[in-house]
């Protein structure tokens, strides 16, 4: 991703400039429009009850049709023919016409003034999101006017986090994990050091916590399993390793901490460099795309790995486990901090992933906020995740949700049919990890032990979210250059021929960084970290 940023920088700047001009125009034409009045001042057509979702109170006879733009070409635009959306349509007496596209199409919508009823995007720091007050309606005001039950199901911390400078929140994020979510223990870890069980046992189940122990174990693997790659792939050496060994998130004074030059982290990079020089890391590990990587995992080519995104790799891990009983990958305590820090693994933060907004052009804002409330509620979340009890799932004696046998068989053996007929797990606009924790069906056998190892090792990285310089600024351009340079430097450090080359790479990176607005960048980051603390009440 970082390397792509550099190559598309000029195109992005042109787009952002154009979008900024478009949104400025929107603010002049819509901020005082009757659409806004309709959204926040009209009286509801039903008697409000803060203890009852408004969709149960709204007896409007005709079906409401809303247009919903999703800024992703891959989104499934069908509505009303599968189990999940058919139920949403019935419960809310609603029909949804989905529109999909990319940034260019979104820009065109704003430029032409043809703004749909609901918009979902993927970047809470974009110009679109930052200027949402010019084209979207404030959610809490909509809730007050049309659906006070929204306040019961929406996370206050998430709403506060996404407030704009005017003190109002216009978009709601899915997969937004608050401190309470972290404290619950329901969020699964996505990072682990894993090793093939048969390999681990064959080399004597050695400890691999210190650099010396790790190097020794890699040499044992190389000697006893010459056909395997002792360690891989290349994704391990950046933030994944930093979090795994618990590199500090900030300085003692609460300012931005340069994790890339942390001494503990550099000591482990030197260790991996030694492993590389001894033949324990393949050059291909830095070049393999995701398809090739998955094929190697399915074949068990890597003896050990430090991976993130366990859920996304679950299919390949399960394939190897199924075809190689007793050789499955297991999580163990791998590299640990040389100075005593505990792991500080990250997961989805409070910023979340996808942002959804109700626009000032919305023809029925009451129905739109009802939809948001519905999808955020226990009833809606259960529907989009598991369906309806007795029809698609049951609750077992342990209180866990299980798909009915025929449903689960289709899900595992014919996923395309399952997607078309049922669509559970896909309609994720307001999705959250805590609902998936209610079912073992969502976790493949190959990943259960890996995620169990991570319990208690997750740590919120809230203060570091969205702290980079604003897009379009000189500091943002400089940071892009620095990150690209660091990505190249990091690979070169792992592959350095000797200590002298290793140290020179670090020195050259420092010089480049210091010559490209590094101090200004970190000043901005530290200032934004303080803003984040205030949002969180820290």
BATI-728081 format. One record per residue (C-alpha): residue number from 1; x, y, z. Coordinates in nm, 4 decimals. Layout:
<nodes>
{node NUM {X Y Z}}
...
</nodes>
This chain:
<nodes>
{node 1 {0.0000 0.0000 0.0000}}
{node 2 {0.2763 0.2422 0.0890}}
{node 3 {0.4539 0.1862 -0.2413}}
{node 4 {0.1290 0.2451 -0.4308}}
{node 5 {0.0776 0.5774 -0.2558}}
{node 6 {0.3868 0.7229 -0.4169}}
{node 7 {0.2948 0.6139 -0.7672}}
{node 8 {-0.0592 0.7577 -0.7547}}
{node 9 {0.0257 1.0727 -0.5619}}
{node 10 {-0.0185 1.3200 -0.8466}}
{node 11 {-0.3546 1.1721 -0.9497}}
{node 12 {-0.4744 1.1796 -0.5899}}
{node 13 {-0.3832 1.5443 -0.5493}}
{node 14 {-0.5788 1.6377 -0.8632}}
{node 15 {-0.8813 1.4450 -0.7416}}
{node 16 {-0.8691 1.5937 -0.3928}}
{node 17 {-0.8412 1.9475 -0.5306}}
{node 18 {-1.1401 1.8916 -0.7557}}
{node 19 {-1.3386 1.7290 -0.4776}}
{node 20 {-1.2565 2.0117 -0.2385}}
{node 21 {-1.3930 2.2630 -0.4903}}
{node 22 {-1.7048 2.0547 -0.5445}}
{node 23 {-1.7720 2.0205 -0.1720}}
{node 24 {-1.7143 2.3916 -0.1187}}
{node 25 {-1.9835 2.4497 -0.3774}}
{node 26 {-2.2123 2.2070 -0.1957}}
{node 27 {-2.1694 2.3998 0.1275}}
{node 28 {-2.2876 2.7160 -0.0438}}
{node 29 {-2.5960 2.5596 -0.1942}}
{node 30 {-2.7222 2.3056 0.0580}}
{node 31 {-2.6236 2.4034 0.4100}}
{node 32 {-2.9331 2.6215 0.4545}}
{node 33 {-3.1593 2.4326 0.2194}}
{node 34 {-3.5069 2.3008 0.2846}}
{node 35 {-3.3561 1.9526 0.2690}}
{node 36 {-3.1736 2.0174 0.5942}}
{node 37 {-3.4882 2.1565 0.7526}}
{node 38 {-3.6776 1.8472 0.6440}}
{node 39 {-3.4090 1.6264 0.7917}}
{node 40 {-3.3901 1.7828 1.1361}}
{node 41 {-3.7032 1.9933 1.1935}}
{node 42 {-4.0043 1.8140 1.0497}}
{node 43 {-4.2312 1.6418 1.3002}}
{node 44 {-4.2275 1.2625 1.2985}}
{node 45 {-4.5348 1.0910 1.1505}}
{node 46 {-4.5611 0.8647 1.4583}}
{node 47 {-4.5448 0.9082 1.8337}}
{node 48 {-4.1867 0.8681 1.9561}}
{node 49 {-4.0919 0.6186 2.2270}}
{node 50 {-3.7313 0.6084 2.3429}}
{node 51 {-3.7730 0.2432 2.4446}}
{node 52 {-3.9107 0.1251 2.1094}}
{node 53 {-3.7285 0.1317 1.7735}}
{node 54 {-3.9102 0.3717 1.5412}}
{node 55 {-3.9375 0.1145 1.2626}}
{node 56 {-4.1883 -0.0691 1.4836}}
{node 57 {-4.3903 0.2512 1.5280}}
{node 58 {-4.3900 0.3769 1.1693}}
{node 59 {-4.7143 0.2607 1.0053}}
{node 60 {-4.6549 0.4340 0.6732}}
{node 61 {-4.8474 0.2346 0.4109}}
{node 62 {-4.6389 0.2851 0.0979}}
{node 63 {-4.2917 0.1342 0.0659}}
{node 64 {-4.0065 0.3829 0.0956}}
{node 65 {-3.7388 0.3561 -0.1740}}
{node 66 {-3.3955 0.4899 -0.0820}}
{node 67 {-3.0868 0.5172 -0.3013}}
{node 68 {-2.7669 0.4079 -0.1285}}
{node 69 {-2.4274 0.4829 -0.2813}}
{node 70 {-2.1406 0.2509 -0.1802}}
{node 71 {-1.7926 0.3670 -0.2797}}
{node 72 {-1.6841 0.0180 -0.3865}}
{node 73 {-1.7347 -0.1382 -0.7291}}
{node 74 {-1.7359 -0.4877 -0.5783}}
{node 75 {-2.0431 -0.4365 -0.3577}}
{node 76 {-2.3393 -0.6682 -0.4240}}
{node 77 {-2.6185 -0.4318 -0.5361}}
{node 78 {-2.9000 -0.6850 -0.5061}}
{node 79 {-3.1680 -0.6114 -0.2479}}
{node 80 {-3.4754 -0.8092 -0.1503}}
{node 81 {-3.4082 -1.1495 -0.3042}}
{node 82 {-3.1804 -1.3087 -0.0397}}
{node 83 {-3.2791 -1.4078 0.3152}}
{node 84 {-3.1147 -1.1110 0.4915}}
{node 85 {-3.2266 -0.8228 0.2703}}
{node 86 {-3.5709 -0.9765 0.2185}}
{node 87 {-3.6214 -0.9588 0.5951}}
{node 88 {-3.4902 -0.6001 0.6131}}
{node 89 {-3.7318 -0.5055 0.3349}}
{node 90 {-4.0235 -0.6660 0.5193}}
{node 91 {-3.9466 -0.5301 0.8668}}
{node 92 {-3.8893 -0.1708 0.7588}}
{node 93 {-4.1234 -0.1589 0.4565}}
{node 94 {-3.8282 -0.0329 0.2594}}
{node 95 {-3.6636 -0.0871 -0.0774}}
{node 96 {-3.3048 0.0057 -0.1500}}
{node 97 {-3.1505 0.0874 -0.4836}}
{node 98 {-2.7753 0.0441 -0.4490}}
{node 99 {-2.5313 0.2438 -0.6599}}
{node 100 {-2.1620 0.1577 -0.6639}}
{node 101 {-1.8500 0.3311 -0.7906}}
{node 102 {-1.5111 0.4727 -0.7072}}
{node 103 {-1.3780 0.8154 -0.6048}}
{node 104 {-1.4280 0.9495 -0.9571}}
{node 105 {-1.7955 0.8538 -0.9589}}
{node 106 {-1.8445 0.9940 -0.6091}}
{node 107 {-1.6901 1.3197 -0.7256}}
{node 108 {-1.9273 1.3244 -1.0229}}
{node 109 {-2.2292 1.2743 -0.7957}}
{node 110 {-2.1363 1.5778 -0.5895}}
{node 111 {-2.0477 1.7812 -0.8964}}
{node 112 {-2.3806 1.7077 -1.0633}}
{node 113 {-2.5821 1.7598 -0.7481}}
{node 114 {-2.7365 1.4141 -0.7858}}
{node 115 {-2.6620 1.3096 -0.4287}}
{node 116 {-2.8322 0.9849 -0.3141}}
{node 117 {-3.0167 0.9318 0.0145}}
{node 118 {-2.7351 0.7408 0.1878}}
{node 119 {-2.3617 0.7332 0.1176}}
{node 120 {-2.1022 0.4852 0.2454}}
{node 121 {-1.7293 0.5502 0.2040}}
{node 122 {-1.4112 0.3958 0.3394}}
{node 123 {-1.1975 0.6822 0.4677}}
{node 124 {-1.2938 0.8857 0.7724}}
{node 125 {-1.0019 1.1227 0.7074}}
{node 126 {-1.0929 1.2040 0.3454}}
{node 127 {-1.2125 1.5444 0.2282}}
{node 128 {-1.5574 1.3940 0.1763}}
{node 129 {-1.5743 1.2928 0.5427}}
{node 130 {-1.4251 1.6161 0.6756}}
{node 131 {-1.6820 1.8240 0.4860}}
{node 132 {-1.9763 1.6006 0.5701}}
{node 133 {-2.1547 1.8912 0.7402}}
{node 134 {-2.2028 2.0458 0.3930}}
{node 135 {-2.3883 1.7477 0.2481}}
{node 136 {-2.5000 1.5136 0.5294}}
{node 137 {-2.7433 1.5366 0.8209}}
{node 138 {-2.6312 1.5133 1.1869}}
{node 139 {-2.7183 1.1674 1.3177}}
{node 140 {-2.7971 1.2597 1.6759}}
{node 141 {-3.0357 1.5353 1.5663}}
{node 142 {-3.2096 1.2878 1.3365}}
{node 143 {-3.2367 1.0432 1.6250}}
{node 144 {-3.3844 1.3077 1.8551}}
{node 145 {-3.6471 1.3961 1.5958}}
{node 146 {-3.7318 1.0570 1.4458}}
{node 147 {-3.5823 0.7645 1.6393}}
{node 148 {-3.4481 0.8174 1.9936}}
{node 149 {-3.3847 0.4409 2.0193}}
{node 150 {-3.0769 0.5087 1.8050}}
{node 151 {-2.9087 0.6482 2.1164}}
{node 152 {-2.9449 0.3084 2.2862}}
{node 153 {-2.7742 0.1089 2.0114}}
{node 154 {-2.5096 0.3530 1.8851}}
{node 155 {-2.1782 0.3584 2.0725}}
{node 156 {-2.1260 0.6987 2.2337}}
{node 157 {-1.7481 0.6710 2.2005}}
{node 158 {-1.7813 0.6043 1.8268}}
{node 159 {-2.0138 0.9004 1.7819}}
{node 160 {-1.7839 1.1289 1.9815}}
{node 161 {-1.4791 1.0113 1.7898}}
{node 162 {-1.6296 1.1086 1.4547}}
{node 163 {-1.7614 1.4509 1.5594}}
{node 164 {-1.6606 1.7337 1.3301}}
{node 165 {-1.5495 2.0762 1.4477}}
{node 166 {-1.9125 2.1894 1.4765}}
{node 167 {-1.9652 1.9308 1.7511}}
{node 168 {-2.1966 1.7124 1.5404}}
{node 169 {-2.1569 1.3584 1.4080}}
{node 170 {-2.2622 1.2899 1.0495}}
{node 171 {-2.1258 0.9423 0.9775}}
{node 172 {-2.1265 0.6132 1.1688}}
{node 173 {-1.8457 0.3587 1.1344}}
{node 174 {-1.8686 -0.0184 1.1225}}
{node 175 {-1.6154 -0.2334 1.3104}}
{node 176 {-1.5436 0.0574 1.5432}}
{node 177 {-1.3962 -0.0969 1.8570}}
{node 178 {-1.4195 0.1125 2.1727}}
{node 179 {-1.2342 0.0640 2.5002}}
{node 180 {-1.5341 -0.1309 2.6290}}
{node 181 {-1.5054 -0.3672 2.3315}}
{node 182 {-1.1388 -0.4300 2.4064}}
{node 183 {-1.2158 -0.4838 2.7746}}
{node 184 {-1.4863 -0.7388 2.6874}}
{node 185 {-1.2324 -0.9872 2.5510}}
{node 186 {-1.4615 -1.0611 2.2559}}
{node 187 {-1.2362 -0.9069 1.9925}}
{node 188 {-1.0235 -1.1818 1.8328}}
{node 189 {-0.6506 -1.1305 1.7873}}
{node 190 {-0.5357 -1.1154 1.4272}}
{node 191 {-0.1597 -1.1562 1.4820}}
{node 192 {0.0445 -1.4568 1.5931}}
{node 193 {0.3807 -1.6278 1.5546}}
{node 194 {0.2973 -1.9706 1.4164}}
{node 195 {0.4981 -2.2816 1.3414}}
{node 196 {0.4158 -2.6204 1.1935}}
{node 197 {0.3391 -2.8563 1.4796}}
{node 198 {0.5459 -3.1430 1.3357}}
{node 199 {0.8454 -2.9160 1.2818}}
{node 200 {0.8196 -2.7693 1.6309}}
{node 201 {0.8133 -3.1131 1.7894}}
{node 202 {1.0959 -3.2434 1.5706}}
{node 203 {1.3358 -2.9671 1.6761}}
{node 204 {1.2578 -3.0228 2.0435}}
{node 205 {0.9965 -2.7516 2.1095}}
{node 206 {1.2627 -2.4893 2.1799}}
{node 207 {1.1967 -2.1436 2.3227}}
{node 208 {1.2288 -1.8714 2.0593}}
{node 209 {1.1826 -1.5652 2.2766}}
{node 210 {1.5326 -1.4170 2.2604}}
{node 211 {1.7369 -1.3381 1.9465}}
{node 212 {1.9820 -1.6166 2.0320}}
{node 213 {1.7061 -1.8725 2.0844}}
{node 214 {1.5330 -1.7678 1.7653}}
{node 215 {1.8448 -1.7931 1.5502}}
{node 216 {1.9236 -2.1345 1.6960}}
{node 217 {1.5713 -2.2638 1.6222}}
{node 218 {1.5857 -2.1386 1.2623}}
{node 219 {1.9156 -2.3184 1.2069}}
{node 220 {1.7670 -2.6412 1.3445}}
{node 221 {1.4772 -2.6115 1.1030}}
{node 222 {1.7114 -2.5434 0.8112}}
{node 223 {1.9235 -2.8497 0.8917}}
{node 224 {1.6392 -3.0911 0.9681}}
{node 225 {1.3906 -2.9704 0.7043}}
{node 226 {1.6002 -2.8572 0.4066}}
{node 227 {1.2979 -2.8455 0.1743}}
{node 228 {1.1140 -2.5927 0.3916}}
{node 229 {1.1614 -2.2167 0.4260}}
{node 230 {1.2405 -2.1698 0.7971}}
{node 231 {1.0760 -1.8259 0.8228}}
{node 232 {0.8482 -1.6104 0.6090}}
{node 233 {0.6782 -1.4116 0.4644}}
{node 234 {0.7986 -1.0533 0.4273}}
{node 235 {0.4943 -0.8850 0.5872}}
{node 236 {0.6344 -0.9639 0.9301}}
{node 237 {0.9089 -0.7064 0.9518}}
{node 238 {0.7198 -0.3776 0.9823}}
{node 239 {0.4389 -0.2790 1.2222}}
{node 240 {0.3493 -0.6465 1.2780}}
{node 241 {0.6833 -0.7120 1.4477}}
{node 242 {0.6725 -0.3792 1.6316}}
{node 243 {0.3374 -0.4628 1.7874}}
{node 244 {0.4373 -0.8219 1.8584}}
{node 245 {0.7374 -0.7173 2.0689}}
{node 246 {0.5499 -0.4269 2.2260}}
{node 247 {0.7332 -0.1235 2.0883}}
{node 248 {0.5966 0.1835 2.2772}}
{node 249 {0.3064 0.3692 2.1138}}
{node 250 {0.4206 0.7120 2.2362}}
{node 251 {0.7010 0.8847 2.4254}}
{node 252 {0.6914 0.9357 2.8026}}
{node 253 {0.5703 1.2891 2.7299}}
{node 254 {0.2807 1.1609 2.5197}}
{node 255 {0.4295 1.2619 2.1858}}
{node 256 {0.4763 1.0613 1.8656}}
{node 257 {0.7267 0.7785 1.9073}}
{node 258 {0.9504 0.6769 1.6185}}
{node 259 {0.8889 0.3022 1.6296}}
{node 260 {1.1002 0.2379 1.3189}}
{node 261 {1.4188 0.3344 1.5038}}
{node 262 {1.3338 0.1754 1.8396}}
{node 263 {1.6451 -0.0043 1.9677}}
{node 264 {1.4522 -0.3166 2.0685}}
{node 265 {1.2960 -0.3338 1.7216}}
{node 266 {1.6302 -0.2773 1.5456}}
{node 267 {1.7846 -0.5573 1.7525}}
{node 268 {1.5222 -0.7947 1.6173}}
{node 269 {1.5699 -0.6709 1.2611}}
{node 270 {1.9388 -0.7505 1.3027}}
{node 271 {1.8390 -1.0968 1.4220}}
{node 272 {1.6274 -1.1531 1.1121}}
{node 273 {1.9182 -1.0278 0.9022}}
{node 274 {2.1351 -1.2994 1.0590}}
{node 275 {1.8664 -1.5582 0.9862}}
{node 276 {1.8572 -1.4373 0.6243}}
{node 277 {2.2344 -1.4575 0.5872}}
{node 278 {2.2193 -1.8153 0.7185}}
{node 279 {1.9601 -1.9147 0.4573}}
{node 280 {1.6564 -1.9023 0.6845}}
{node 281 {1.4600 -1.6412 0.4850}}
{node 282 {1.3934 -1.6672 0.1111}}
{node 283 {1.4298 -1.3726 -0.1263}}
{node 284 {1.0974 -1.4806 -0.2777}}
{node 285 {0.9265 -1.3899 0.0500}}
{node 286 {0.9616 -1.0222 -0.0402}}
{node 287 {0.8243 -1.0624 -0.3930}}
{node 288 {0.5430 -1.3199 -0.3616}}
{node 289 {0.1950 -1.1814 -0.4157}}
{node 290 {-0.0987 -1.2939 -0.2048}}
{node 291 {-0.1907 -1.5801 -0.4395}}
{node 292 {0.1581 -1.7315 -0.4311}}
{node 293 {0.1783 -1.6817 -0.0552}}
{node 294 {-0.1498 -1.8666 -0.0023}}
{node 295 {-0.0330 -2.1547 -0.2194}}
{node 296 {0.2819 -2.1874 -0.0081}}
{node 297 {0.0778 -2.1867 0.3118}}
{node 298 {-0.1570 -2.4511 0.1710}}
{node 299 {0.1487 -2.6615 0.0918}}
{node 300 {0.3125 -2.5919 0.4298}}
{node 301 {0.6257 -2.4502 0.2653}}
{node 302 {0.6912 -2.2072 0.5504}}
{node 303 {0.8072 -2.3765 0.8699}}
{node 304 {0.7221 -2.0664 1.0731}}
{node 305 {0.5592 -1.7280 1.0180}}
{node 306 {0.4747 -1.4079 1.1994}}
{node 307 {0.1400 -1.3226 1.0446}}
{node 308 {-0.1396 -1.0715 1.0776}}
{node 309 {-0.4909 -1.0921 0.9367}}
{node 310 {-0.5479 -1.4449 1.0673}}
{node 311 {-0.9109 -1.4435 0.9548}}
{node 312 {-0.8104 -1.3557 0.5984}}
{node 313 {-0.5556 -1.6393 0.5952}}
{node 314 {-0.7877 -1.8924 0.7551}}
{node 315 {-0.8814 -2.0675 0.4309}}
{node 316 {-0.5189 -2.1445 0.3391}}
{node 317 {-0.4372 -2.2518 0.6953}}
{node 318 {-0.7445 -2.4767 0.7042}}
{node 319 {-0.6512 -2.6330 0.3714}}
{node 320 {-0.3080 -2.7326 0.5024}}
{node 321 {-0.4551 -2.8620 0.8283}}
{node 322 {-0.7184 -3.0727 0.6508}}
{node 323 {-0.4686 -3.2320 0.4132}}
{node 324 {-0.1921 -3.2766 0.6722}}
{node 325 {-0.3320 -3.4045 1.0034}}
{node 326 {-0.0915 -3.3522 1.2928}}
{node 327 {0.1168 -3.0986 1.1017}}
{node 328 {-0.1109 -2.7961 1.1409}}
{node 329 {0.0241 -2.4528 1.2247}}
{node 330 {0.0109 -2.3652 1.5945}}
{node 331 {0.0770 -2.0372 1.7753}}
{node 332 {0.3610 -2.0218 2.0276}}
{node 333 {0.5490 -1.7474 2.2102}}
{node 334 {0.7861 -1.6370 1.9370}}
{node 335 {1.0136 -1.3299 1.9402}}
{node 336 {0.9723 -1.1256 2.2577}}
{node 337 {1.0965 -0.7836 2.3606}}
{node 338 {1.4633 -0.7686 2.4605}}
{node 339 {1.3760 -0.5012 2.7200}}
{node 340 {1.0730 -0.6627 2.8803}}
{node 341 {0.7832 -0.5015 2.6918}}
{node 342 {0.4605 -0.7002 2.6596}}
{node 343 {0.2964 -0.7576 2.3194}}
{node 344 {0.0641 -0.4738 2.2138}}
{node 345 {-0.1297 -0.6278 1.9258}}
{node 346 {-0.3695 -0.4045 1.7352}}
{node 347 {-0.7105 -0.4759 1.5905}}
{node 348 {-0.9695 -0.2608 1.4217}}
{node 349 {-0.9634 0.0693 1.6096}}
{node 350 {-1.2273 0.3184 1.7082}}
{node 351 {-1.2130 0.4850 1.3645}}
{node 352 {-1.3576 0.1671 1.2148}}
{node 353 {-1.3667 0.0836 0.8473}}
{node 354 {-1.6732 0.1968 0.6480}}
{node 355 {-1.8532 0.5251 0.7171}}
{node 356 {-2.2263 0.5619 0.6399}}
{node 357 {-2.4095 0.8948 0.6096}}
{node 358 {-2.7660 1.0187 0.5590}}
{node 359 {-2.7525 1.3037 0.3101}}
{node 360 {-2.9373 1.6356 0.2994}}
{node 361 {-3.1023 1.5119 -0.0193}}
{node 362 {-3.2582 1.2136 0.1604}}
{node 363 {-3.6255 1.1943 0.0628}}
{node 364 {-3.7252 1.0195 0.3885}}
{node 365 {-3.4719 1.0884 0.6673}}
{node 366 {-3.7035 0.9277 0.9235}}
{node 367 {-3.6876 0.5952 0.7400}}
{node 368 {-3.3121 0.6311 0.6878}}
{node 369 {-3.2355 0.6760 1.0585}}
{node 370 {-3.4734 0.3862 1.1319}}
{node 371 {-3.2585 0.1735 0.9010}}
{node 372 {-2.9398 0.2800 1.0808}}
{node 373 {-3.0966 0.1979 1.4183}}
{node 374 {-3.2247 -0.1377 1.2927}}
{node 375 {-2.8859 -0.2457 1.1578}}
{node 376 {-2.7104 -0.1342 1.4775}}
{node 377 {-2.9543 -0.3146 1.7066}}
{node 378 {-2.9194 -0.6650 1.8456}}
{node 379 {-3.2015 -0.7770 1.6180}}
{node 380 {-3.0438 -0.6330 1.3038}}
{node 381 {-2.6902 -0.7442 1.3879}}
{node 382 {-2.8096 -1.0980 1.4557}}
{node 383 {-3.0036 -1.1024 1.1287}}
{node 384 {-2.7134 -0.9937 0.9085}}
{node 385 {-2.4732 -1.2293 1.0921}}
{node 386 {-2.6797 -1.5446 1.1521}}
{node 387 {-3.0310 -1.4909 1.0187}}
{node 388 {-3.3418 -1.5829 1.2226}}
{node 389 {-3.3447 -1.8286 1.5120}}
{node 390 {-3.5168 -2.1519 1.4147}}
{node 391 {-3.4940 -2.0704 1.0440}}
{node 392 {-3.1186 -2.0433 0.9899}}
{node 393 {-2.9564 -2.0890 1.3329}}
{node 394 {-3.0099 -2.2234 1.6842}}
{node 395 {-2.8591 -2.1368 2.0214}}
{node 396 {-2.6766 -2.4334 2.1772}}
{node 397 {-2.6458 -2.5280 2.5445}}
{node 398 {-2.3403 -2.3042 2.5816}}
{node 399 {-2.5292 -2.0034 2.4510}}
{node 400 {-2.3373 -2.0059 2.1218}}
{node 401 {-2.5051 -1.9493 1.7861}}
{node 402 {-2.4920 -2.2402 1.5421}}
{node 403 {-2.6137 -2.2461 1.1824}}
{node 404 {-2.8676 -2.5197 1.1225}}
{node 405 {-2.7008 -2.8260 0.9635}}
{node 406 {-2.8402 -2.7728 0.6146}}
{node 407 {-2.7476 -2.4036 0.6205}}
{node 408 {-2.3959 -2.4723 0.7426}}
{node 409 {-2.3441 -2.7444 0.4826}}
{node 410 {-2.4341 -2.4997 0.2057}}
{node 411 {-2.2075 -2.2326 0.3602}}
{node 412 {-1.9075 -2.4675 0.3632}}
{node 413 {-1.9648 -2.6657 0.0449}}
{node 414 {-2.1392 -2.4157 -0.1816}}
{node 415 {-2.0466 -2.0652 -0.0624}}
{node 416 {-2.1714 -1.8970 -0.3806}}
{node 417 {-2.5180 -2.0455 -0.3373}}
{node 418 {-2.5099 -1.9503 0.0320}}
{node 419 {-2.4212 -1.5943 -0.0604}}
{node 420 {-2.6974 -1.5721 -0.3182}}
{node 421 {-2.9729 -1.7289 -0.1071}}
{node 422 {-2.8852 -1.6143 0.2444}}
{node 423 {-2.6114 -1.3434 0.2405}}
{node 424 {-2.5294 -1.3772 0.6121}}
{node 425 {-2.1979 -1.2152 0.6939}}
{node 426 {-2.2004 -0.9832 0.3921}}
{node 427 {-2.4385 -0.6973 0.4759}}
{node 428 {-2.1815 -0.5420 0.7085}}
{node 429 {-2.2500 -0.1651 0.6991}}
{node 430 {-2.2803 -0.1591 1.0776}}
{node 431 {-2.1011 -0.4868 1.1513}}
{node 432 {-1.9033 -0.5486 1.4681}}
{node 433 {-1.6602 -0.8152 1.5912}}
{node 434 {-1.8546 -0.8840 1.9117}}
{node 435 {-2.1362 -1.0485 1.7175}}
{node 436 {-1.9048 -1.2931 1.5430}}
{node 437 {-1.7749 -1.3917 1.8873}}
{node 438 {-2.1164 -1.5419 1.9581}}
{node 439 {-2.0550 -1.8306 1.7196}}
{node 440 {-1.7859 -2.0905 1.6685}}
{node 441 {-1.9125 -2.1380 1.3131}}
{node 442 {-1.7349 -1.8195 1.2091}}
{node 443 {-1.3926 -1.9524 1.3135}}
{node 444 {-1.2282 -2.2375 1.1246}}
{node 445 {-1.0562 -2.5084 1.3273}}
{node 446 {-0.7167 -2.4049 1.1915}}
{node 447 {-0.7388 -2.0591 1.3488}}
{node 448 {-0.9091 -2.1273 1.6841}}
{node 449 {-0.5852 -2.1976 1.8721}}
{node 450 {-0.4095 -1.9067 1.7000}}
{node 451 {-0.6746 -1.6609 1.8140}}
{node 452 {-0.6886 -1.8145 2.1613}}
{node 453 {-0.3148 -1.7485 2.1982}}
{node 454 {-0.3791 -1.3778 2.1382}}
{node 455 {-0.6272 -1.3337 2.4246}}
{node 456 {-0.5105 -1.0622 2.6608}}
{node 457 {-0.2486 -0.9348 2.4171}}
{node 458 {-0.4613 -0.6765 2.2342}}
{node 459 {-0.4029 -0.3108 2.3165}}
{node 460 {-0.5976 -0.0152 2.1753}}
{node 461 {-0.3966 0.2131 1.9468}}
{node 462 {-0.6597 0.4876 1.9602}}
{node 463 {-0.4209 0.7782 2.0090}}
{node 464 {-0.2384 0.6887 1.6861}}
{node 465 {-0.5468 0.6799 1.4637}}
{node 466 {-0.5715 0.9418 1.1906}}
{node 467 {-0.2698 1.1412 1.3073}}
{node 468 {-0.0842 1.1763 0.9782}}
{node 469 {-0.0731 1.5183 0.8054}}
{node 470 {-0.3833 1.6120 0.6075}}
{node 471 {-0.3969 1.5006 0.2457}}
{node 472 {-0.2733 1.7588 -0.0019}}
{node 473 {-0.0263 1.9239 0.2357}}
{node 474 {0.3504 1.9360 0.1864}}
{node 475 {0.3958 1.7314 0.5032}}
{node 476 {0.1658 1.4609 0.3650}}
{node 477 {0.3697 1.4450 0.0449}}
{node 478 {0.6914 1.4284 0.2450}}
{node 479 {0.5544 1.1499 0.4649}}
{node 480 {0.4600 0.9490 0.1567}}
{node 481 {0.8193 0.9781 0.0336}}
{node 482 {0.9559 0.8822 0.3746}}
{node 483 {0.7303 0.5781 0.4033}}
{node 484 {0.8252 0.4621 0.0546}}
{node 485 {1.1939 0.5015 0.1413}}
{node 486 {1.1487 0.3150 0.4682}}
{node 487 {0.9757 0.0263 0.2918}}
{node 488 {1.2727 -0.0136 0.0582}}
{node 489 {1.5226 0.0361 0.3410}}
{node 490 {1.3549 -0.2263 0.5590}}
{node 491 {1.3823 -0.4980 0.2951}}
{node 492 {1.7434 -0.4016 0.2309}}
{node 493 {1.8213 -0.4234 0.6038}}
{node 494 {1.6885 -0.7791 0.6241}}
{node 495 {1.8995 -0.8678 0.3191}}
{node 496 {2.2128 -0.6723 0.4183}}
{node 497 {2.5395 -0.8561 0.3520}}
{node 498 {2.7082 -0.7475 0.6725}}
{node 499 {2.6736 -0.5267 0.9820}}
{node 500 {2.8399 -0.2303 0.8122}}
{node 501 {2.5811 -0.2292 0.5322}}
{node 502 {2.3015 -0.2747 0.7866}}
{node 503 {2.4112 0.0323 0.9864}}
{node 504 {2.4651 0.2429 0.6740}}
{node 505 {2.1088 0.1760 0.5629}}
{node 506 {1.9805 0.3078 0.8968}}
{node 507 {2.2031 0.6166 0.8737}}
{node 508 {2.0920 0.6910 0.5165}}
{node 509 {1.7277 0.6581 0.6145}}
{node 510 {1.7766 0.9015 0.9036}}
{node 511 {1.9334 1.1573 0.6711}}
{node 512 {1.6545 1.1257 0.4166}}
{node 513 {1.3877 1.1518 0.6826}}
{node 514 {1.5430 1.4556 0.8510}}
{node 515 {1.5749 1.6324 0.5156}}
{node 516 {1.2043 1.5836 0.4371}}
{node 517 {1.0054 1.7701 0.7020}}
{node 518 {1.0362 1.4946 0.9644}}
{node 519 {1.0151 1.7346 1.2585}}
{node 520 {0.7101 1.9121 1.1143}}
{node 521 {0.5395 1.5794 1.0415}}
{node 522 {0.5872 1.4570 1.3968}}
{node 523 {0.4758 1.7900 1.5424}}
{node 524 {0.1487 1.7481 1.3534}}
{node 525 {0.1207 1.3880 1.4704}}
{node 526 {0.1787 1.4812 1.8346}}
{node 527 {-0.0812 1.7596 1.8133}}
{node 528 {-0.3362 1.5196 1.6650}}
{node 529 {-0.2566 1.2622 1.9336}}
{node 530 {-0.3540 1.5221 2.1941}}
{node 531 {-0.6778 1.5903 2.0065}}
{node 532 {-0.7491 1.2162 2.0105}}
{node 533 {-0.6991 1.2036 2.3870}}
{node 534 {-0.9497 1.4828 2.4322}}
{node 535 {-1.2023 1.2977 2.2149}}
{node 536 {-1.1606 0.9947 2.4389}}
{node 537 {-1.1654 1.1951 2.7605}}
{node 538 {-0.8128 1.0866 2.8496}}
</nodes>
